[in-house]
């Protein structure tokens, strides 16, 4: 147990340190993980390890200003900033995430050509025209300020200023490595996408930041995941005081990371948690009702294809919406439910289209009627034994219903406490629960 003013003895696991060289050699690396898992600690650790050619850019990275300061040459600027970082990192009595970045000073310190690049980038990314203007027009000796579309930069949004700070920081040629904590902070999702695309673009990076060797992000945003090189993404975790790091190596792992960053729920984006393709109306009615009762906090999309012949057609539409199921976070969450009698090649064709084999449910008997809850079937039909199904009619013990009327009766009787058929539970509900949590 620590005292109230005692700094934790946080440490990095040896298994994580093994990955440091890979991170150092990559153009870009991305750290993800829950709050308090050690992402910021890792960024600061790597900054210290890599020396004064590395720059840590923390979440608290902007101070407002009205006027530009004067540039005073300082030959020890690089070592001075490095010592400021080390002193803050080693002596702090609490976790401070301030960056040694002062936008007012940074804009004054970059060269004229770099300022022109900054102005070009801001207009390219945000559609805002930045200009350096005199407070007294026509007097070059008056103090200067930054105009953004005719207004002082101090009146722009915090998101604009945060992006301007990031871009200015990255123009610092004293450093070849930048470790950015939560680049998405205070920035709209649309602007996040624009910024991420810009920083991941090799051609633009070569044009605007040719001095940069490595950028490392610690993020809670899916937008900053590296989808070009899956292995550039890392999951940070913490056990006690020890921080570990795991490299993402497969699409499946990247999809799990993606879901984690969405709060493990697609509903937050008004999208279903899973998609279930079923053959007919009765399947649709029963499965939609059953899953809504079993998973009340999840939004599931149950789609009737009206026969196994149209399953592929409906799936092809989904493929068009998701672009590539194999690479989509939905890959593990698309289920297809088939009767025991179906086209022999259909399961194989569905796999080729991107549905994973475990998510293709094949009933051992033909017809969803065989898998209704036994207790409800016994309420409706006298006698015991299997239901007899001939065409559209279902009967037992002299009582007969058509399939549509029977499904409506079953759905009306369904309750949260109703025990499901063991095969229905095992083949569909249990796998679905594993996927959506």
C-alpha angles and dihedrals in degrees: 000000000000127000117245093259098035119115113231117248092238113176140178118244118244089238088060094047089058088067096052094090091052090051091048092053097046124092089226138008130186126206119200132175144119124295114287093017093121106262094135091044089054092049091051092045091053091046090055092045095051095047134218093332086073125077125200113210109195130199094258093066108136136073118180122237140172103202133040116246124231119263114242113187114241118183090192094052095116096049091041092056091044091053090048089055093047093048092050093045098046103036105036117124091204137025105280118183100185115137122226085236124118109181092201091055095037094056090049092050100050118088125260090255091051091050088053089053090050091051090048093049094048092052091045095049104031105019091237124134111224119196134175105230137180118247087223108041112231093019110101089185092063120098117271133230137185117257118202111193088332098314131098111263089240088072095054122099121278089243091057092050092047091054091046089052092051093049093047091048091052090055090066103115091192086082133051096185129057126189109196121195112211101342088186094062112131093354125120117245090249092052090045089058093049092049094045093049089050095050094044093049108102095202094052092044090053090050101045104023108026090151094062116104101171139009120193120192128195106197149164092200127097088210092073096051112117105240095171093063111025093190090063088074121087133188115220120207136172132211112185105314095336122100120204134189129209123192116226108236108167139045089243091058091047090051090053089051089049091052091046091054089050089056089259088283128100088193088081086070093043089255128124121261089228141000121227119192113199132180106235148015095262091051089049095049096048098040094045091052095043095049092047089056095043096043105031094161095052130077109223126185112216112188126190114215093187094233138000090267090070097043091092092046092054091044090051089057089052089049089055092051094045094040094215120016091194090063097032124105084231092066093098093040103058113098128186119198116203135182117239088255110064140124107304095229096042099097091050091048091050090053091052088053090056108269110133115237096241090058095058103094116200117187113225089223128044112256136033087244090079089061102049114123107285093223092057093045088054090052092054102037127046121226129027139270134060123336116251113230121191115170107307096344127095120192146167133165093005095305118115136188133171114245095253095051091045093052091051091050092049093048091049091054096045115116135174090256095051111121111230127224108276093237092048089050094046100041102039118007098046095049090045091052090052091053100046098032 
